[in-house]
Structure formats: C-alpha cells, structure tokens
C-alpha cells in the first residue's frame, strides 16, 4: 500500500508542478525519479546510475529518430509541401464533402508535422473550403482538428508514439505500430468527423478578427502565393511515404516466411528499414523541397529550428525513461503484479492513466512519455508482455493522450483562436470532440486486444 501511495503522490505532484507552477516537465520527471528512488529505498549508490543509464539508453535508441522526424516536419511546413498535399487531395476528393476532405488532409499531414503547426498552415485552406461550400466554420474546424489529432498521437514518426514505443520496449518494431496505428487513427478521425457533421448548419458568432498580419489570417490564395511556386504533389508526399514504406517493408521482410527472400535481400531491407536510416532517406527526399537562392543556408536554418523544436521532447523522453527505470527497480512491479493480475483491466490501465495526465496537464507528448514509463513495469501483470500486447499498449496510451483537450492544451488555443471560436463554445465542441475520438480509438484497441491477444 505504501508503494502505491508514493506512486499516486508522485503522479499528482508531476501534474501540479507542470500544470500549475509551469515547471518544465523535464525537471519535474527528473525530480520525481530521484524522490521515487529515496521513497522506494533504492541504494544511494545506484540512484544516479539508474536514472542516467535509462536516460542515455533512451537517447541512443530513439533520440535520432525523433530528431530526424522533426527535421522532415519542419521542411514540409516551411516549403509549402503541406499546402501542395492539400491541393492534391482536394483535386481527388473535391469539395462536395468538405468535412471529409479536411479530415483526410489533417490525417495525412500530421503524420510528420505537429498538429499545432499543421492547423496553422491549413487553417486558410479550411476557411477557403468553408466559404466555397457554405458549411459551418465550426464543423470544418472540428473536422480538421480531429483529423490532425488522430495521427499525432498514434502514428510514428510523430515524437509522442516514438517515445512511448521506446519506453514500452517495442521501438524496434515501428512497422507494426504504423500498420496497426494507421487504421486505429482512421477510426478515431472518423469518429471526430461524425461529430463535426452535427454542426454543418450550426449558427454561432465567431470572435472578431484582431488583425491581418498573421499567416493564419491570409486567405487561401494569399497563403499559396506566399510560398511562391508550390512543390509538386509527388515531391511533397515523398518525405512521408519513403520512411513509412521502408519501415513497413523491413517489418514484412522479417516475417518467418521471409516473403522477400533471405540473405543479402533481407540484410539490405532490414538495414534501410531501420527507423533512423529510413528517416534519413526521408530527410534526403525532403531536401528536394528546399526553396531560396542559397539552399544550403535555408537547410541549415531549418535544421537549427528542428533541433530547437526537438530538444525539449528529447529531454522529456529521457527523463521519463529515468523515472520509469526507478519504478522498475523498486518493489512496485511486484506489488502491482499482485494487485492487478486478477482485475482483468489490461489495456484500460494505460488508457486511463494517459487520459488523466492529459486532462490534468495538457500536453499529449508529456502524457504519453509519463504514462509509458509508468506502465512499462506492469506489462507482464496486465497480460500485455507480448510484442503485439506492447504495440496495443502504445496505441492505448495514444488514445488516452487525446482525452481531453481543453484550456491547458496549446492545441485547444491554436484551434479555437485561429477559427475564432469563443472559449465556451470551444469547451462544448472541441473538448467533446477529442473525448469522443480518444474513446473511439481506445474501443478499437480494446477490440483488437480481445481478438489478437
């Protein structure tokens, strides 16, 4: 009982200092790891090494993957590739079903691009489609928001799922996470889409505009013009498709039946399908999108921005791993095993913990990192120790990390302010939408677990 009480106090403390005091999640997690080591009476000589070894191991395994994924996302955002992808999808899907079109665009763009950035870039497209079709701006806002959100927490190379996969111990099989995560995210996006469609004819009063200087205030044609000549759709999609195809091909090649053969073919596919190598190929494909006279200078500038963006995520991920290592070294694992093994909670445990952390402190990434570190020692007792069980755990954590977006989440403010949705309306719609799609994703994961585990 003492060990569980300590865990509860630490989790509440992490939430309080990050949400209320605005302390860096990195510092909060490192502090929690050290306090946990003292509380669980881990020998003093082992405290520092337990934390630093886990931190270093995590950075070695997943650090470069997160960094290269962020680099690709920055180039896609800055080059206008996201707009090019949106244009290509509109040509295929048309504007007859605006909510569906925006949901699909968001679903694809957010695989490598942060959902916040994706909404900023695509907001003017949303406004143009809204005006062209006469559908309520509230409906199109929810459709785009939920489409972006679905893959943001479910599909690598977005940093949240990557960090969770590393903590849980399945980072070497990202192909399986992608293969299962894409359809789960699609169902989540469809749930958000169905909810958005309720507001097609909604009458509401948007907030007044505060100016026309921000990129989000440009109309769609002005935004397109601001990027100059847009890259071709083939070039725009290539940085996303190349790493996904390579990672998935390597996973298929490693199946017991070896469908692509053995020997040299298997070695080559395994090498280029390693997440780090696959993302390097994706980054190389992204360099063809660079604009400006001095492409080397533009490349260096955007890579520096990517490093600044990725640094906090890397630190938080490493700190979460250190916290998880301390928990794993304590008696907590045995106690949780004894108390949880007979309850049959299974995948509900990571989902509920992630949902509680997300709702309390706002960041989906922090929620995924912290939850995965907490549940990693419990996987065996929860019946999730198999490789597929770990994959479904990552997705259950991702589902929980959607529930629920509200005033402590930067994404909530990005969507509500750019769409000029009053706060009270945003609470009644945007927050509800994230709760619905997160629950839909978890139900899907639960069904998969019942069938496959």
C-alpha beads as a LAMMPS data file, in Angstrom:
LAMMPS data file: protein, C-alpha beads

453 atoms
452 bonds

1 atom types
1 bond types

-500.0 500.0 xlo xhi
-500.0 500.0 ylo yhi
-500.0 500.0 zlo zhi

Masses

1 110.0

Atoms # bond

1 1 1 0.000 0.000 0.000
2 1 1 2.885 2.350 0.820
3 1 1 4.411 1.905 -2.653
4 1 1 1.108 2.636 -4.409
5 1 1 0.561 5.730 -2.280
6 1 1 4.027 7.011 -3.189
7 1 1 3.280 6.463 -6.879
8 1 1 -0.030 8.330 -6.615
9 1 1 1.607 11.252 -4.790
10 1 1 4.380 11.475 -7.397
11 1 1 1.959 11.451 -10.321
12 1 1 -0.169 14.179 -8.705
13 1 1 2.986 16.156 -7.973
14 1 1 4.127 15.907 -11.605
15 1 1 0.755 17.170 -12.769
16 1 1 0.675 20.008 -10.248
17 1 1 4.153 21.380 -10.859
18 1 1 3.824 21.203 -14.639
19 1 1 0.238 22.456 -14.941
20 1 1 0.014 24.942 -12.074
21 1 1 3.589 26.087 -11.496
22 1 1 4.628 25.781 -15.153
23 1 1 7.787 23.888 -14.189
24 1 1 9.481 22.145 -17.122
25 1 1 8.231 18.545 -17.452
26 1 1 11.884 17.511 -17.812
27 1 1 12.748 18.871 -14.370
28 1 1 9.517 17.505 -12.907
29 1 1 10.237 13.984 -14.160
30 1 1 13.897 14.023 -13.053
31 1 1 12.825 15.286 -9.637
32 1 1 10.130 12.603 -9.418
33 1 1 12.693 9.936 -10.340
34 1 1 15.052 10.986 -7.554
35 1 1 12.264 11.316 -4.978
36 1 1 10.925 7.904 -6.023
37 1 1 14.374 6.376 -5.550
38 1 1 14.526 7.715 -1.990
39 1 1 10.925 6.738 -1.221
40 1 1 11.415 3.183 -2.533
41 1 1 14.718 2.859 -0.640
42 1 1 16.875 2.173 -3.672
43 1 1 20.561 2.139 -2.536
44 1 1 22.065 5.622 -2.821
45 1 1 24.981 4.333 -4.882
46 1 1 22.549 3.106 -7.555
47 1 1 20.216 6.112 -7.821
48 1 1 22.258 8.247 -10.227
49 1 1 23.304 5.328 -12.411
50 1 1 19.725 4.015 -12.658
51 1 1 18.453 7.366 -13.928
52 1 1 21.384 8.248 -16.195
53 1 1 21.670 4.780 -17.739
54 1 1 17.990 4.804 -18.695
55 1 1 18.290 8.371 -19.985
56 1 1 21.314 7.558 -22.145
57 1 1 19.873 4.294 -23.435
58 1 1 16.667 6.023 -24.483
59 1 1 18.519 8.811 -26.274
60 1 1 20.641 6.226 -28.076
61 1 1 17.635 4.218 -29.183
62 1 1 15.083 6.877 -30.059
63 1 1 16.779 10.286 -29.949
64 1 1 17.886 10.395 -33.584
65 1 1 14.540 9.051 -34.749
66 1 1 12.698 11.913 -33.039
67 1 1 15.218 14.446 -34.346
68 1 1 15.091 13.308 -37.986
69 1 1 11.300 13.090 -37.872
70 1 1 11.141 16.680 -36.614
71 1 1 13.545 17.823 -39.334
72 1 1 11.306 16.358 -42.025
73 1 1 8.269 18.026 -40.480
74 1 1 9.914 21.476 -40.443
75 1 1 10.874 21.253 -44.127
76 1 1 7.357 20.130 -45.086
77 1 1 5.900 23.061 -43.168
78 1 1 8.276 25.741 -44.456
79 1 1 8.374 24.644 -48.101
80 1 1 4.628 24.710 -48.729
81 1 1 4.567 20.927 -49.139
82 1 1 1.625 20.695 -46.736
83 1 1 -0.337 23.069 -48.991
84 1 1 0.692 21.058 -52.046
85 1 1 -0.536 17.831 -50.431
86 1 1 -3.800 19.534 -49.526
87 1 1 -4.259 20.770 -53.099
88 1 1 -3.652 17.297 -54.482
89 1 1 -6.183 15.740 -52.125
90 1 1 -8.791 18.391 -52.937
91 1 1 -8.402 17.579 -56.644
92 1 1 -9.114 13.939 -55.867
93 1 1 -11.816 14.383 -53.229
94 1 1 -13.341 17.665 -54.397
95 1 1 -15.245 19.977 -52.083
96 1 1 -18.557 18.126 -52.125
97 1 1 -17.782 16.657 -48.706
98 1 1 -15.725 19.414 -47.069
99 1 1 -15.517 17.846 -43.622
100 1 1 -14.265 14.544 -45.034
101 1 1 -11.733 16.335 -47.235
102 1 1 -10.317 18.323 -44.315
103 1 1 -10.254 15.290 -42.047
104 1 1 -8.252 13.258 -44.576
105 1 1 -5.860 16.157 -45.217
106 1 1 -5.263 16.543 -41.489
107 1 1 -4.854 12.779 -41.030
108 1 1 -2.047 12.671 -43.607
109 1 1 -0.270 15.952 -42.850
110 1 1 0.005 15.257 -39.100
111 1 1 1.999 12.038 -39.536
112 1 1 5.265 14.029 -39.697
113 1 1 4.071 17.575 -38.803
114 1 1 2.990 18.615 -35.297
115 1 1 -0.772 19.063 -35.138
116 1 1 -0.381 22.661 -33.886
117 1 1 1.766 23.627 -36.877
118 1 1 -0.460 21.654 -39.226
119 1 1 -3.539 23.585 -38.137
120 1 1 -1.772 26.941 -38.553
121 1 1 -0.702 26.054 -42.092
122 1 1 -4.021 24.505 -43.123
123 1 1 -6.381 26.975 -41.468
124 1 1 -6.592 29.236 -44.504
125 1 1 -7.405 26.187 -46.646
126 1 1 -10.163 25.346 -44.176
127 1 1 -11.569 28.857 -44.444
128 1 1 -11.498 28.733 -48.242
129 1 1 -13.360 25.405 -48.322
130 1 1 -15.832 26.709 -45.745
131 1 1 -16.655 29.742 -47.879
132 1 1 -16.841 27.684 -51.067
133 1 1 -19.249 25.089 -49.654
134 1 1 -21.339 27.088 -47.187
135 1 1 -20.787 24.558 -44.391
136 1 1 -20.470 25.937 -40.872
137 1 1 -16.935 27.030 -39.952
138 1 1 -17.407 25.224 -36.644
139 1 1 -17.898 21.917 -38.462
140 1 1 -14.831 22.344 -40.682
141 1 1 -12.726 23.400 -37.676
142 1 1 -13.640 20.245 -35.758
143 1 1 -13.061 18.041 -38.816
144 1 1 -9.580 19.450 -39.450
145 1 1 -8.683 19.437 -35.762
146 1 1 -9.655 15.815 -35.192
147 1 1 -8.034 14.632 -38.424
148 1 1 -4.735 16.180 -37.373
149 1 1 -5.067 14.932 -33.810
150 1 1 -5.669 11.293 -34.754
151 1 1 -2.268 10.541 -36.271
152 1 1 -0.464 12.960 -33.931
153 1 1 -0.797 10.511 -31.023
154 1 1 -0.982 7.238 -32.927
155 1 1 1.427 7.036 -35.855
156 1 1 5.241 7.350 -35.865
157 1 1 7.358 9.294 -36.714
158 1 1 5.413 11.770 -34.561
159 1 1 7.514 12.071 -31.352
160 1 1 4.799 11.009 -28.868
161 1 1 4.251 7.491 -30.246
162 1 1 8.005 7.116 -30.786
163 1 1 8.761 7.961 -27.160
164 1 1 6.028 5.646 -25.908
165 1 1 7.302 2.807 -28.093
166 1 1 10.797 3.217 -26.674
167 1 1 9.673 3.284 -23.049
168 1 1 7.443 0.250 -23.513
169 1 1 10.158 -1.671 -25.355
170 1 1 8.823 -2.041 -28.872
171 1 1 10.736 0.720 -30.685
172 1 1 12.475 -1.876 -32.845
173 1 1 9.170 -2.770 -34.490
174 1 1 7.787 0.577 -35.585
175 1 1 6.462 -1.053 -38.747
176 1 1 3.893 -2.988 -36.718
177 1 1 2.937 0.144 -34.767
178 1 1 2.422 2.028 -38.045
179 1 1 0.483 -0.861 -39.599
180 1 1 -1.898 -1.102 -36.628
181 1 1 -1.843 2.599 -35.744
182 1 1 -2.990 3.872 -39.139
183 1 1 -6.384 2.093 -39.117
184 1 1 -6.936 2.834 -35.406
185 1 1 -6.187 6.502 -36.087
186 1 1 -8.531 6.379 -39.082
187 1 1 -11.401 5.176 -36.898
188 1 1 -10.576 7.900 -34.389
189 1 1 -10.643 10.504 -37.180
190 1 1 -13.954 9.128 -38.474
191 1 1 -15.454 9.476 -35.001
192 1 1 -14.328 13.107 -34.958
193 1 1 -15.712 13.555 -38.467
194 1 1 -19.111 12.161 -37.487
195 1 1 -19.238 14.558 -34.552
196 1 1 -18.178 17.501 -36.755
197 1 1 -21.002 16.773 -39.193
198 1 1 -23.528 17.546 -36.455
199 1 1 -22.562 21.213 -36.806
200 1 1 -22.832 21.559 -40.597
201 1 1 -25.706 24.043 -40.273
202 1 1 -24.715 25.428 -36.890
203 1 1 -25.287 29.137 -36.251
204 1 1 -22.710 30.705 -33.979
205 1 1 -20.973 34.053 -33.580
206 1 1 -17.229 33.950 -34.239
207 1 1 -14.810 36.124 -32.316
208 1 1 -13.826 39.377 -34.082
209 1 1 -10.582 39.424 -36.050
210 1 1 -7.656 41.104 -34.322
211 1 1 -5.634 41.821 -37.451
212 1 1 -4.468 40.509 -40.777
213 1 1 -0.727 40.187 -40.179
214 1 1 -0.528 36.576 -39.117
215 1 1 -0.164 33.785 -41.669
216 1 1 -3.401 32.314 -40.356
217 1 1 -5.274 35.452 -41.443
218 1 1 -4.281 35.165 -45.092
219 1 1 -6.888 33.795 -47.452
220 1 1 -6.033 30.579 -49.205
221 1 1 -4.762 32.148 -52.410
222 1 1 -2.591 34.599 -50.486
223 1 1 -1.138 31.775 -48.453
224 1 1 -0.357 29.767 -51.571
225 1 1 1.258 32.836 -53.122
226 1 1 3.394 33.396 -50.004
227 1 1 5.196 30.132 -50.732
228 1 1 5.834 31.011 -54.369
229 1 1 5.668 28.045 -56.700
230 1 1 4.475 25.064 -54.682
231 1 1 6.350 21.752 -54.937
232 1 1 4.733 19.011 -56.959
233 1 1 2.474 16.601 -55.048
234 1 1 4.912 13.756 -55.748
235 1 1 7.769 15.657 -54.090
236 1 1 5.512 16.801 -51.256
237 1 1 4.377 13.290 -50.345
238 1 1 7.787 11.661 -50.825
239 1 1 9.323 12.550 -47.406
240 1 1 6.333 10.899 -45.709
241 1 1 5.988 7.877 -47.953
242 1 1 9.661 6.921 -48.203
243 1 1 10.294 6.204 -44.493
244 1 1 6.860 4.640 -43.972
245 1 1 7.336 2.275 -46.922
246 1 1 10.889 1.348 -45.874
247 1 1 9.946 0.685 -42.244
248 1 1 6.912 -1.395 -43.206
249 1 1 8.872 -3.298 -45.884
250 1 1 11.539 -4.226 -43.325
251 1 1 8.872 -5.492 -40.927
252 1 1 7.352 -7.645 -43.671
253 1 1 10.782 -8.913 -44.724
254 1 1 11.463 -10.137 -41.172
255 1 1 8.331 -12.300 -41.042
256 1 1 9.058 -16.018 -40.533
257 1 1 8.043 -16.759 -44.138
258 1 1 10.619 -14.211 -45.440
259 1 1 8.450 -13.073 -48.389
260 1 1 11.290 -11.035 -49.928
261 1 1 13.843 -13.812 -49.551
262 1 1 16.784 -14.263 -47.206
263 1 1 20.484 -13.493 -47.347
264 1 1 21.541 -10.183 -48.884
265 1 1 17.987 -9.035 -49.658
266 1 1 16.921 -9.492 -46.042
267 1 1 20.035 -7.708 -44.755
268 1 1 19.538 -4.722 -47.065
269 1 1 15.828 -4.363 -46.317
270 1 1 16.470 -4.719 -42.585
271 1 1 19.138 -2.007 -42.757
272 1 1 17.258 0.580 -44.808
273 1 1 14.078 -0.153 -42.849
274 1 1 15.724 0.655 -39.522
275 1 1 13.794 3.737 -38.350
276 1 1 16.852 6.008 -38.188
277 1 1 18.047 5.014 -41.657
278 1 1 14.529 5.190 -43.130
279 1 1 14.079 8.713 -41.780
280 1 1 17.466 9.753 -43.172
281 1 1 16.159 8.680 -46.584
282 1 1 13.007 10.680 -45.865
283 1 1 15.088 13.720 -44.915
284 1 1 17.078 13.351 -48.137
285 1 1 13.804 13.302 -50.096
286 1 1 12.710 16.416 -48.174
287 1 1 15.810 18.355 -49.304
288 1 1 14.323 18.491 -52.808
289 1 1 11.618 20.735 -51.326
290 1 1 14.046 23.424 -50.151
291 1 1 13.487 26.911 -51.540
292 1 1 15.658 30.007 -51.845
293 1 1 18.827 31.006 -53.643
294 1 1 21.225 29.515 -51.118
295 1 1 19.666 26.136 -50.395
296 1 1 22.455 25.168 -48.014
297 1 1 21.755 28.244 -45.881
298 1 1 17.999 27.533 -45.912
299 1 1 18.655 23.902 -44.997
300 1 1 20.899 24.848 -42.068
301 1 1 18.383 27.391 -40.788
302 1 1 15.521 24.893 -40.878
303 1 1 17.630 22.163 -39.272
304 1 1 18.509 24.533 -36.434
305 1 1 14.801 25.213 -35.933
306 1 1 14.121 21.475 -35.907
307 1 1 16.788 20.950 -33.231
308 1 1 15.203 23.685 -31.092
309 1 1 11.800 22.036 -31.538
310 1 1 13.018 18.514 -30.798
311 1 1 15.259 19.335 -27.814
312 1 1 12.500 19.642 -25.177
313 1 1 10.849 16.451 -26.441
314 1 1 14.141 14.551 -26.253
315 1 1 14.818 15.751 -22.721
316 1 1 11.301 14.912 -21.539
317 1 1 11.508 11.478 -23.150
318 1 1 14.850 10.719 -21.482
319 1 1 13.639 11.965 -18.111
320 1 1 10.507 9.834 -18.403
321 1 1 12.694 6.817 -19.085
322 1 1 14.738 7.596 -15.968
323 1 1 11.566 7.804 -13.884
324 1 1 10.354 4.509 -15.324
325 1 1 13.697 2.829 -14.581
326 1 1 13.454 3.825 -10.918
327 1 1 9.924 2.413 -10.721
328 1 1 11.089 -0.796 -12.372
329 1 1 13.954 -1.135 -9.861
330 1 1 11.594 -0.822 -6.884
331 1 1 9.178 -3.314 -5.333
332 1 1 6.337 -1.542 -7.121
333 1 1 6.355 -4.024 -10.016
334 1 1 5.734 -6.994 -7.728
335 1 1 3.030 -5.173 -5.792
336 1 1 1.248 -4.031 -8.930
337 1 1 1.519 -7.521 -10.382
338 1 1 -0.146 -8.999 -7.307
339 1 1 -2.880 -6.346 -7.160
340 1 1 -3.687 -6.000 -10.874
341 1 1 -3.293 -9.525 -12.195
342 1 1 -6.722 -10.629 -11.061
343 1 1 -8.636 -7.498 -12.063
344 1 1 -8.536 -8.038 -15.820
345 1 1 -8.040 -4.324 -16.537
346 1 1 -5.466 -4.906 -19.264
347 1 1 -5.376 -2.093 -21.818
348 1 1 -7.676 0.075 -19.697
349 1 1 -4.778 0.849 -17.317
350 1 1 -2.537 2.720 -19.813
351 1 1 -5.572 4.418 -21.372
352 1 1 -6.939 5.733 -18.078
353 1 1 -3.548 6.901 -16.790
354 1 1 -2.785 8.708 -20.071
355 1 1 -6.245 10.289 -20.127
356 1 1 -5.891 11.508 -16.553
357 1 1 -2.461 13.004 -17.210
358 1 1 -3.548 14.589 -20.484
359 1 1 -6.624 16.200 -18.977
360 1 1 -4.668 17.424 -15.965
361 1 1 -1.549 18.921 -17.548
362 1 1 -2.430 19.446 -21.219
363 1 1 0.455 18.031 -23.251
364 1 1 -0.224 14.842 -25.199
365 1 1 3.510 14.179 -25.558
366 1 1 4.160 14.550 -21.820
367 1 1 1.162 12.325 -21.132
368 1 1 2.467 9.609 -23.452
369 1 1 6.030 9.777 -22.116
370 1 1 4.981 9.677 -18.463
371 1 1 2.310 7.012 -18.899
372 1 1 4.534 4.678 -20.907
373 1 1 7.246 4.967 -18.242
374 1 1 4.700 4.171 -15.523
375 1 1 3.092 1.165 -17.214
376 1 1 6.230 -0.443 -18.674
377 1 1 6.973 -2.393 -15.463
378 1 1 3.349 -3.579 -15.285
379 1 1 3.009 -5.076 -18.771
380 1 1 3.537 -8.670 -17.695
381 1 1 0.973 -8.494 -14.901
382 1 1 -1.510 -6.815 -17.237
383 1 1 -1.166 -9.598 -19.802
384 1 1 0.497 -7.250 -22.300
385 1 1 4.031 -8.623 -22.271
386 1 1 3.955 -9.951 -25.853
387 1 1 5.144 -7.846 -28.770
388 1 1 1.595 -7.317 -30.018
389 1 1 0.496 -6.523 -26.476
390 1 1 3.164 -3.826 -26.260
391 1 1 2.087 -2.374 -29.623
392 1 1 -1.527 -2.181 -28.452
393 1 1 -0.308 -0.586 -25.214
394 1 1 1.382 2.188 -27.212
395 1 1 -1.890 2.798 -29.049
396 1 1 -3.924 2.697 -25.816
397 1 1 -1.588 5.339 -24.400
398 1 1 -2.044 7.387 -27.581
399 1 1 -5.819 7.115 -27.290
400 1 1 -5.692 8.295 -23.697
401 1 1 -3.414 11.188 -24.663
402 1 1 -6.282 12.657 -26.723
403 1 1 -8.701 12.779 -23.784
404 1 1 -9.370 15.591 -23.301
405 1 1 -8.029 18.794 -24.911
406 1 1 -9.079 21.939 -23.076
407 1 1 -7.677 25.238 -21.746
408 1 1 -4.359 23.794 -20.546
409 1 1 -3.548 22.432 -24.019
410 1 1 -1.839 24.697 -26.562
411 1 1 -3.640 22.876 -29.391
412 1 1 -7.001 23.871 -27.899
413 1 1 -5.993 27.533 -28.131
414 1 1 -4.477 27.207 -31.609
415 1 1 -7.726 25.785 -32.981
416 1 1 -10.127 28.000 -31.058
417 1 1 -8.250 31.260 -31.706
418 1 1 -7.448 30.684 -35.379
419 1 1 -11.031 29.582 -36.006
420 1 1 -12.333 32.441 -33.806
421 1 1 -14.373 30.078 -31.680
422 1 1 -15.432 31.571 -28.311
423 1 1 -13.972 29.708 -25.340
424 1 1 -17.326 28.494 -24.036
425 1 1 -18.210 27.155 -27.488
426 1 1 -14.782 25.538 -27.792
427 1 1 -15.301 23.722 -24.490
428 1 1 -18.678 22.454 -25.676
429 1 1 -17.379 21.283 -29.061
430 1 1 -13.603 20.949 -29.416
431 1 1 -13.087 19.347 -25.996
432 1 1 -16.009 16.993 -26.560
433 1 1 -14.640 16.059 -29.988
434 1 1 -11.270 14.988 -28.536
435 1 1 -13.017 12.955 -25.837
436 1 1 -15.098 11.174 -28.483
437 1 1 -12.212 10.381 -30.796
438 1 1 -9.940 9.248 -27.965
439 1 1 -12.662 6.938 -26.651
440 1 1 -13.318 5.606 -30.173
441 1 1 -9.618 4.847 -30.596
442 1 1 -9.487 3.029 -27.266
443 1 1 -12.573 0.941 -28.036
444 1 1 -10.922 -0.069 -31.314
445 1 1 -7.707 -1.023 -29.495
446 1 1 -9.761 -2.944 -26.938
447 1 1 -11.489 -4.934 -29.691
448 1 1 -8.129 -5.684 -31.337
449 1 1 -6.805 -6.849 -27.992
450 1 1 -9.779 -9.163 -27.458
451 1 1 -9.274 -10.713 -30.893
452 1 1 -5.480 -10.845 -31.146
453 1 1 -4.142 -11.322 -27.625

Bonds

1 1 1 2
2 1 2 3
3 1 3 4
4 1 4 5
5 1 5 6
6 1 6 7
7 1 7 8
8 1 8 9
9 1 9 10
10 1 10 11
11 1 11 12
12 1 12 13
13 1 13 14
14 1 14 15
15 1 15 16
16 1 16 17
17 1 17 18
18 1 18 19
19 1 19 20
20 1 20 21
21 1 21 22
22 1 22 23
23 1 23 24
24 1 24 25
25 1 25 26
26 1 26 27
27 1 27 28
28 1 28 29
29 1 29 30
30 1 30 31
31 1 31 32
32 1 32 33
33 1 33 34
34 1 34 35
35 1 35 36
36 1 36 37
37 1 37 38
38 1 38 39
39 1 39 40
40 1 40 41
41 1 41 42
42 1 42 43
43 1 43 44
44 1 44 45
45 1 45 46
46 1 46 47
47 1 47 48
48 1 48 49
49 1 49 50
50 1 50 51
51 1 51 52
52 1 52 53
53 1 53 54
54 1 54 55
55 1 55 56
56 1 56 57
57 1 57 58
58 1 58 59
59 1 59 60
60 1 60 61
61 1 61 62
62 1 62 63
63 1 63 64
64 1 64 65
65 1 65 66
66 1 66 67
67 1 67 68
68 1 68 69
69 1 69 70
70 1 70 71
71 1 71 72
72 1 72 73
73 1 73 74
74 1 74 75
75 1 75 76
76 1 76 77
77 1 77 78
78 1 78 79
79 1 79 80
80 1 80 81
81 1 81 82
82 1 82 83
83 1 83 84
84 1 84 85
85 1 85 86
86 1 86 87
87 1 87 88
88 1 88 89
89 1 89 90
90 1 90 91
91 1 91 92
92 1 92 93
93 1 93 94
94 1 94 95
95 1 95 96
96 1 96 97
97 1 97 98
98 1 98 99
99 1 99 100
100 1 100 101
101 1 101 102
102 1 102 103
103 1 103 104
104 1 104 105
105 1 105 106
106 1 106 107
107 1 107 108
108 1 108 109
109 1 109 110
110 1 110 111
111 1 111 112
112 1 112 113
113 1 113 114
114 1 114 115
115 1 115 116
116 1 116 117
117 1 117 118
118 1 118 119
119 1 119 120
120 1 120 121
121 1 121 122
122 1 122 123
123 1 123 124
124 1 124 125
125 1 125 126
126 1 126 127
127 1 127 128
128 1 128 129
129 1 129 130
130 1 130 131
131 1 131 132
132 1 132 133
133 1 133 134
134 1 134 135
135 1 135 136
136 1 136 137
137 1 137 138
138 1 138 139
139 1 139 140
140 1 140 141
141 1 141 142
142 1 142 143
143 1 143 144
144 1 144 145
145 1 145 146
146 1 146 147
147 1 147 148
148 1 148 149
149 1 149 150
150 1 150 151
151 1 151 152
152 1 152 153
153 1 153 154
154 1 154 155
155 1 155 156
156 1 156 157
157 1 157 158
158 1 158 159
159 1 159 160
160 1 160 161
161 1 161 162
162 1 162 163
163 1 163 164
164 1 164 165
165 1 165 166
166 1 166 167
167 1 167 168
168 1 168 169
169 1 169 170
170 1 170 171
171 1 171 172
172 1 172 173
173 1 173 174
174 1 174 175
175 1 175 176
176 1 176 177
177 1 177 178
178 1 178 179
179 1 179 180
180 1 180 181
181 1 181 182
182 1 182 183
183 1 183 184
184 1 184 185
185 1 185 186
186 1 186 187
187 1 187 188
188 1 188 189
189 1 189 190
190 1 190 191
191 1 191 192
192 1 192 193
193 1 193 194
194 1 194 195
195 1 195 196
196 1 196 197
197 1 197 198
198 1 198 199
199 1 199 200
200 1 200 201
201 1 201 202
202 1 202 203
203 1 203 204
204 1 204 205
205 1 205 206
206 1 206 207
207 1 207 208
208 1 208 209
209 1 209 210
210 1 210 211
211 1 211 212
212 1 212 213
213 1 213 214
214 1 214 215
215 1 215 216
216 1 216 217
217 1 217 218
218 1 218 219
219 1 219 220
220 1 220 221
221 1 221 222
222 1 222 223
223 1 223 224
224 1 224 225
225 1 225 226
226 1 226 227
227 1 227 228
228 1 228 229
229 1 229 230
230 1 230 231
231 1 231 232
232 1 232 233
233 1 233 234
234 1 234 235
235 1 235 236
236 1 236 237
237 1 237 238
238 1 238 239
239 1 239 240
240 1 240 241
241 1 241 242
242 1 242 243
243 1 243 244
244 1 244 245
245 1 245 246
246 1 246 247
247 1 247 248
248 1 248 249
249 1 249 250
250 1 250 251
251 1 251 252
252 1 252 253
253 1 253 254
254 1 254 255
255 1 255 256
256 1 256 257
257 1 257 258
258 1 258 259
259 1 259 260
260 1 260 261
261 1 261 262
262 1 262 263
263 1 263 264
264 1 264 265
265 1 265 266
266 1 266 267
267 1 267 268
268 1 268 269
269 1 269 270
270 1 270 271
271 1 271 272
272 1 272 273
273 1 273 274
274 1 274 275
275 1 275 276
276 1 276 277
277 1 277 278
278 1 278 279
279 1 279 280
280 1 280 281
281 1 281 282
282 1 282 283
283 1 283 284
284 1 284 285
285 1 285 286
286 1 286 287
287 1 287 288
288 1 288 289
289 1 289 290
290 1 290 291
291 1 291 292
292 1 292 293
293 1 293 294
294 1 294 295
295 1 295 296
296 1 296 297
297 1 297 298
298 1 298 299
299 1 299 300
300 1 300 301
301 1 301 302
302 1 302 303
303 1 303 304
304 1 304 305
305 1 305 306
306 1 306 307
307 1 307 308
308 1 308 309
309 1 309 310
310 1 310 311
311 1 311 312
312 1 312 313
313 1 313 314
314 1 314 315
315 1 315 316
316 1 316 317
317 1 317 318
318 1 318 319
319 1 319 320
320 1 320 321
321 1 321 322
322 1 322 323
323 1 323 324
324 1 324 325
325 1 325 326
326 1 326 327
327 1 327 328
328 1 328 329
329 1 329 330
330 1 330 331
331 1 331 332
332 1 332 333
333 1 333 334
334 1 334 335
335 1 335 336
336 1 336 337
337 1 337 338
338 1 338 339
339 1 339 340
340 1 340 341
341 1 341 342
342 1 342 343
343 1 343 344
344 1 344 345
345 1 345 346
346 1 346 347
347 1 347 348
348 1 348 349
349 1 349 350
350 1 350 351
351 1 351 352
352 1 352 353
353 1 353 354
354 1 354 355
355 1 355 356
356 1 356 357
357 1 357 358
358 1 358 359
359 1 359 360
360 1 360 361
361 1 361 362
362 1 362 363
363 1 363 364
364 1 364 365
365 1 365 366
366 1 366 367
367 1 367 368
368 1 368 369
369 1 369 370
370 1 370 371
371 1 371 372
372 1 372 373
373 1 373 374
374 1 374 375
375 1 375 376
376 1 376 377
377 1 377 378
378 1 378 379
379 1 379 380
380 1 380 381
381 1 381 382
382 1 382 383
383 1 383 384
384 1 384 385
385 1 385 386
386 1 386 387
387 1 387 388
388 1 388 389
389 1 389 390
390 1 390 391
391 1 391 392
392 1 392 393
393 1 393 394
394 1 394 395
395 1 395 396
396 1 396 397
397 1 397 398
398 1 398 399
399 1 399 400
400 1 400 401
401 1 401 402
402 1 402 403
403 1 403 404
404 1 404 405
405 1 405 406
406 1 406 407
407 1 407 408
408 1 408 409
409 1 409 410
410 1 410 411
411 1 411 412
412 1 412 413
413 1 413 414
414 1 414 415
415 1 415 416
416 1 416 417
417 1 417 418
418 1 418 419
419 1 419 420
420 1 420 421
421 1 421 422
422 1 422 423
423 1 423 424
424 1 424 425
425 1 425 426
426 1 426 427
427 1 427 428
428 1 428 429
429 1 429 430
430 1 430 431
431 1 431 432
432 1 432 433
433 1 433 434
434 1 434 435
435 1 435 436
436 1 436 437
437 1 437 438
438 1 438 439
439 1 439 440
440 1 440 441
441 1 441 442
442 1 442 443
443 1 443 444
444 1 444 445
445 1 445 446
446 1 446 447
447 1 447 448
448 1 448 449
449 1 449 450
450 1 450 451
451 1 451 452
452 1 452 453
